[in-house]
Each structure stands twice: as structure tokens, then as C-alpha cells.
């Protein structure tokens, strides 16, 4: 808030701060886009622009922008385009800002957090660009990704100390180490901007980070033939080598084949000037080493010429023997190729044989299964199929419970994150009135109570389902283990009797109907010659199913 004796706050900033505080969480990103128009209303670098940025920071709108970047914008209004614009707004709000109250908080905590959130947003956009299928969608994500990387460059360009923070951030290294060509080129341009802004940053970062960056650049040169990638990596290595002789020694000692790789693979690809300059820096480690190396090169050429002449004359004298050796080598190579083809054919035959064995085993398994079904009595087939269906149902239920538990866990974790974010925003909004604070606190308590109630209801539902499943399994096991009619005693009958008089009466009627059907003469069953031996009429069957009860409980 503007204190006594200070210029009054910009009314647009004040109105926007009040509106953001009173709005719902999903509406805040679109409201914060109004900051762009407020920033553009003043000339960059003038006193009015600095005053506006100071007001935006004082009313915590800058912190709101930083926190919003962490959200999943695929579920918010405005989508990822809004997130990219907020990244640009955040960087412009922080560059040129002169914090007078508690500057240590701004430089040591707020700015590193802003860099981390911007890089995190860049990783999300990069992942969605790689996964996108439609051309329009890929172009949109690439444009938003460039907008975020430009915001990062603008931010550490205005605060040079952030260059080391960018290089040592895990999100930056993960953005740089990617197989996608387009985003890799953009990230290499960001690295180039970092080295241009603060060349000494390579000596400020830890050794692990330095080696990771150099390893990625050398890997790019060795694993691709794309001239754009090669040019960007060469220019970055040249920038590193120009800055410090110590880094040149590190390159020559750590990557011994780098000079050969550069000269053989990348000569004549359109950036020979930078390439030759890098090769000279890698070859010369002393100030006066150039002339000395030229003399050594000339002497080596003379020695090589004399040696090649001696070797040529020697080979001419041994030409007949060389022909014999060549023929022997050719025959050995041809024999080796024949052996390789033979081994390859044997491997293919073995693979085909294994495939045939698998097919034969599957066919034998199905034949055994069919034979088993033929052996089993018709009355037992349904029991066997029910057992198989029960096992299948248990497997499906187990997988479904696991999936449901994981989904609930992710939902609860997301709700907890939203609650924590709400708490952080409430703490950050230190300039709001007491009534607004109480209202926000009440809303947070209501959300927490809803979350706890929903969690408690979910737990009860899970317990109810588990209890019902255990009860059904117990009843099924009780029915499966029931004794035959010839072995049944009165004590066994009590287990399957219902305590409900209507249900017992209906069951007795169904039983009498089944007995009556079984006592019919054969001529009354002439239409049922294709019915199974244990089949019963539809009426009796309906009566039996409608009065089914298990373990003394009736079911409707």
C-alpha cells in the first residue's frame, strides 16, 4: 500500500487488485491480462513506468502472476495462450522495478521463484508441443513456447545475477536435453543469450552443471547432421572457448575427439568461419604456439612424404606377395560373410520353429479344454463356467479398485494443492482489508470442510462396497459348499431358511411348482425334448429367481 507522504497509487492498479481479490480462482488469470494494457500506457524506462511497476508489486499482483504460472491452464479459461501472456507480463513487471521496501526478499526469493515458474511453464508447453498431432495445435504451442523463452531472456537480461540461477535450474537442463529439433534450437538460443549477458556465469555454476551443458553441446554435434543444430552448438562452444582459457583446456581434455569431429563432419556446412576459429582456439593453448605449430606441421609433412615414398617402393617390391595376401583376405572375408548368412538363416529358422511350437502348444491347450468340457457332466458345466466367470470378475474388480483408488488419490492431491495455493495467496495478500481477509478465510474453511466431507463419504462408500463384496463372496462360498439333498439335515436347512414369512411362502410355492412339473407324464413334455435334463418351465424358473435368498436374507 502507498504510505503517507508518497504519491497515490495508480487507480487502475488499485481497482484491478480489488477485483482480483474478490474474484474466483479460475477467473484470476484473465483479469491479470489487464496489466498488459496498464504497462503499455507508459513509456518504457520513464518515471511513470517505474511507478506503475512499483504499484503492481506493492499490491501483490506480480506475485499473483507468478503463482498462476504453476496452474494447469488446460482446465482454466483462456488456456495456455493466457499463461504465455502472463509470463511476458511477469518479466516486464520485474525488469526496471526498483524495490525500496525489503529488497532482499525481491532479489533472493521472488526473482528465483519467478525463473523457476517460467521454466516449469516452458516444460509443460514443450511436452504438449511434442505430443500434439494437428499442425495448427503444434504451431500454437510452439509460438507460446517462444513467448515464454523470450520472457525468460528478458528477465535475466534485466537482472544479470539470474543467469546462474537459470543454468543451475533442473527445468532448464531438462528443456535443453530434448530430441525435438525445434524446441532444442530455441533452448540453445536461450543458452547463447545467457552467455552473452553474463559470460562469467560458467565459472559461477557448479562443476556438474557445467559438464552437463558441455556434454549436451558436444552430443548435439556428434548425433545429428542438421546444419542449424551444428551451427548453434559450434557458436556456443566458440563463445565458451573465447571467454576463458581454462574452459578451452577443459574442452580439449574432456572431449579428445572434438577437433576431429568438427573438422570431418561439419566442414563446408555454411558456418566455416566460426568452425575454423573454434578449431584454432582448441589447437592453440599458448600465445606463441601458432608459429611453432606451423613449423611442426611443415616438418611433419616432409617426414610423412619421405615415409610414404619409402613405403611405396617397398610395396612395389612385394607386389606378388601382396596379391596372394589380398586373395587370401578376400576368401577369408567371403567365408566369414557366408558363415554370417548361415547363422542368420539358422536364427530365423529357430525363431520360426519357436513360433510354431507356441502355436502348437496353444492349440493343444484349447483341445484339452474342449475335451475337459466334453468329459464334465452337463449339470456341472454351468458350475465350471460360473467359477471361471467368478475368477474373471474378481480380477476385473481388483483392477478396477486399484484404478479407482489411484484416481481418487490424484483428485485428493489436486484438491490439496488447490487448498495450499489458496492459503499461499491469502498470506501473500497482506494489503487487503480485514473484511476481505475474513471472507477469504471463510471460503477456505468451506472448501476444506467440503473436501473433508467428500473424503469421508468416499471412504464410507469404499467400506460399504468392500463389506458388500465380502458378504457376497461368503454367501457364494456357502452355497457352493452346501450338502446334497440326501445329506441335508434340519440344522443345515436353518442356514438357508428365510426369516420373512412372505419370502418363505413364495419359495415353498416355487418348490411345489417344480415338483409338479417333474411329476408330469411324458406326453405333457413333448414340446420340451430339446430342453436340458435339469431345465424347468419358465414360470417355475421365474418363481425360483424372484424368490432367491442367501444365508437367511431375502432379495427382491
Helices and strands as residue ranges (DSSP letters): H 11-22, G 25-27, H 28-32, H 34-40, H 47-58, H 61-68, G 73-75, H 79-94, H 103-105, I 106-110, H 111-131, H 135-158, H 162-167, H 170-176, H 181-197, H 201-204, H 207-223, H 227-243, H 245-254, H 258-265, H 272-283, H 289-317, H 319-375, H 378-428, H 434-480, G 485-487, H 490-495, H 501-518, G 522-528, H 538-546, E 549-550, E 553-554
